[in-house]
Amino acid sequence: MKTLKTFVLGAVLLASTTAFANETPIVGNVQSKCSIYTDKQGVYGNPSPNLLSTTPSDGGVNPVIRYDVAQGDYYIAKMGWPDQFSSSPSLSDAVSFDGSIAVKEVSDPLMSGYESSKVQYNNLVEFDLTVAGSTWFEVDSTIDYGYNKSFPAGSYTTIVTAECIAK
């Protein structure tokens, strides 16, 4: 009987010294405070047989991208004018892409420095969105085909890239 008491007492003491661990997760969802919208879709004009252009005087329409920022100085707008076709007829010669991106309109006068402080490399442009509000960016795109070559008839599509990068 004494050995049974010793065994039970030992089991109770062992059970009381065993530690249990618990992991309690804490979760959260972060919503971006920067939104991107296409305010105006672009259209290529064909002012000469070897040129596609979004410039209005060439019969095109420049696309307009709007960034809405709920809190300033937390995001960078990074955009790129097209540097390839996403769809087109078969082309047998070199294609040269060029373009520009500029501030078209702002909702706050404090955004007036965005254009002068933009950073441009390759076909990309970055703007530091330091003020809360809306900024409209206009994209100009031109595409030149070969030397004395005419674009074949058909539909041509390119993509303007726009992203909001958290700092």
C-alpha positions as CSV (number, residue, x, y, z in Angstrom):
1,M,0.0,0.0,0.0
2,K,2.9,2.3,0.8
3,T,4.3,1.8,-2.7
4,L,0.9,2.7,-4.2
5,K,0.8,5.9,-2.1
6,T,4.3,6.7,-3.2
7,F,3.5,6.1,-6.8
8,V,0.3,8.3,-6.7
9,L,2.1,11.0,-4.8
10,G,5.0,11.0,-7.4
11,A,2.5,11.1,-10.3
12,V,0.7,14.1,-8.7
13,L,4.0,15.9,-8.1
14,L,5.2,15.2,-11.7
15,A,1.9,16.4,-13.2
16,S,2.0,19.6,-11.2
17,T,5.5,20.4,-12.4
18,T,4.7,19.9,-16.1
19,A,4.3,23.3,-17.9
20,F,1.9,23.7,-20.8
21,A,2.6,26.3,-23.6
22,N,0.0,28.1,-25.5
23,E,0.5,30.2,-28.7
24,T,-2.0,32.9,-29.2
25,P,-1.9,34.6,-32.6
26,I,-2.7,38.2,-33.2
27,V,-3.8,39.0,-36.7
28,G,-4.4,42.2,-38.5
29,N,-5.3,43.3,-42.1
30,V,-3.7,46.3,-43.6
31,Q,-5.6,48.2,-46.2
32,S,-3.5,50.4,-48.5
33,K,-4.0,54.1,-48.1
34,C,-3.0,54.6,-51.8
35,S,-5.4,53.8,-54.7
36,I,-4.8,53.9,-58.4
37,Y,-7.5,54.5,-61.0
38,T,-7.6,54.9,-64.8
39,D,-9.4,58.2,-65.4
40,K,-8.9,58.2,-69.2
41,Q,-8.0,55.3,-71.4
42,G,-5.3,56.0,-74.0
43,V,-5.8,55.6,-77.8
44,Y,-3.1,55.5,-80.4
45,G,-3.4,57.8,-83.4
46,N,-1.6,56.9,-86.6
47,P,-0.4,60.2,-88.1
48,S,2.1,58.6,-90.5
49,P,2.4,55.0,-91.7
50,N,5.4,54.3,-89.3
51,L,4.2,56.1,-86.2
52,L,1.7,55.4,-83.4
53,S,1.1,58.2,-81.0
54,T,-1.2,59.1,-78.1
55,T,-0.6,62.8,-78.6
56,P,-3.9,64.5,-79.4
57,S,-2.5,66.5,-82.3
58,D,-1.6,63.1,-83.8
59,G,-5.1,61.8,-83.4
60,G,-4.4,60.0,-80.2
61,V,-5.6,60.3,-76.6
62,N,-3.2,60.4,-73.7
63,P,-4.1,58.1,-70.8
64,V,-4.6,59.7,-67.4
65,I,-3.9,57.8,-64.2
66,R,-5.2,59.1,-60.8
67,Y,-3.5,58.3,-57.5
68,D,-5.5,58.9,-54.3
69,V,-3.5,59.0,-51.1
70,A,-5.2,59.1,-47.7
71,Q,-2.0,60.0,-45.8
72,G,1.0,61.8,-47.3
73,D,4.7,60.8,-47.2
74,Y,4.1,57.1,-47.0
75,Y,4.0,56.1,-50.7
76,I,5.8,56.4,-54.0
77,A,3.9,56.4,-57.3
78,K,5.9,54.3,-59.8
79,M,4.7,54.4,-63.4
80,G,6.0,53.2,-66.7
81,W,5.1,54.2,-70.3
82,P,4.8,51.2,-72.7
83,D,8.1,49.6,-73.9
84,Q,6.5,46.6,-75.8
85,F,3.3,45.5,-77.3
86,S,1.0,43.3,-75.3
87,S,-0.7,42.4,-78.6
88,S,0.0,43.4,-82.2
89,P,0.2,42.0,-85.7
90,S,3.4,40.2,-86.6
91,L,6.2,42.8,-87.1
92,S,9.4,42.1,-89.1
93,D,11.5,45.1,-88.1
94,A,12.7,47.0,-85.0
95,V,10.1,48.9,-83.0
96,S,11.2,52.0,-81.0
97,F,9.1,52.9,-77.9
98,D,9.3,56.4,-76.3
99,G,7.2,58.3,-73.9
100,S,6.8,60.6,-70.9
101,I,4.8,60.9,-67.7
102,A,3.9,64.2,-66.2
103,V,1.7,65.6,-63.5
104,K,-1.5,66.9,-65.1
105,E,-3.5,68.0,-62.1
106,V,-3.4,68.0,-58.3
107,S,-6.0,68.4,-55.6
108,D,-3.7,70.3,-53.3
109,P,-1.3,73.2,-54.2
110,L,1.3,71.6,-51.9
111,M,1.7,68.9,-54.6
112,S,3.1,71.5,-57.0
113,G,6.7,70.2,-56.6
114,Y,5.9,66.6,-57.7
115,E,6.8,67.3,-61.3
116,S,10.2,68.9,-60.6
117,S,11.3,66.3,-58.1
118,K,10.3,63.2,-60.1
119,V,12.9,60.5,-60.7
120,Q,13.1,59.0,-64.2
121,Y,15.0,56.0,-65.5
122,N,14.5,53.7,-68.5
123,N,10.8,53.9,-69.2
124,L,9.9,54.4,-65.5
125,V,9.1,57.5,-63.4
126,E,8.7,57.8,-59.7
127,F,7.0,60.5,-57.7
128,D,7.2,60.8,-54.0
129,L,3.6,61.3,-52.8
130,T,4.3,63.6,-49.8
131,V,0.8,65.2,-49.5
132,A,-2.6,63.5,-49.0
133,G,-5.1,63.9,-51.8
134,S,-5.4,63.1,-55.5
135,T,-2.9,63.5,-58.3
136,W,-3.6,63.0,-62.0
137,F,-0.7,61.8,-64.2
138,E,-0.8,62.1,-68.0
139,V,1.1,59.5,-70.1
140,D,2.4,60.2,-73.6
141,S,3.5,57.2,-75.7
142,T,5.0,57.1,-79.2
143,I,6.0,54.1,-81.2
144,D,8.2,54.2,-84.3
145,Y,8.4,51.3,-86.7
146,G,11.6,50.5,-88.6
147,Y,13.2,52.7,-91.2
148,N,10.6,53.7,-93.9
149,K,8.4,50.8,-92.8
150,S,4.6,51.0,-92.4
151,F,2.8,49.4,-89.5
152,P,0.7,46.5,-90.8
153,A,-3.1,46.9,-90.5
154,G,-4.5,45.6,-87.2
155,S,-5.0,46.2,-83.6
156,Y,-2.1,47.3,-81.4
157,T,-2.2,47.3,-77.6
158,T,0.3,48.4,-75.0
159,I,0.1,48.6,-71.2
160,V,0.9,51.6,-68.9
161,T,2.2,50.2,-65.6
162,A,1.2,52.0,-62.4
163,E,1.9,50.9,-58.8
164,C,1.9,52.4,-55.4
165,I,5.0,51.5,-53.3
166,A,4.9,51.8,-49.6
167,K,8.0,53.6,-48.2
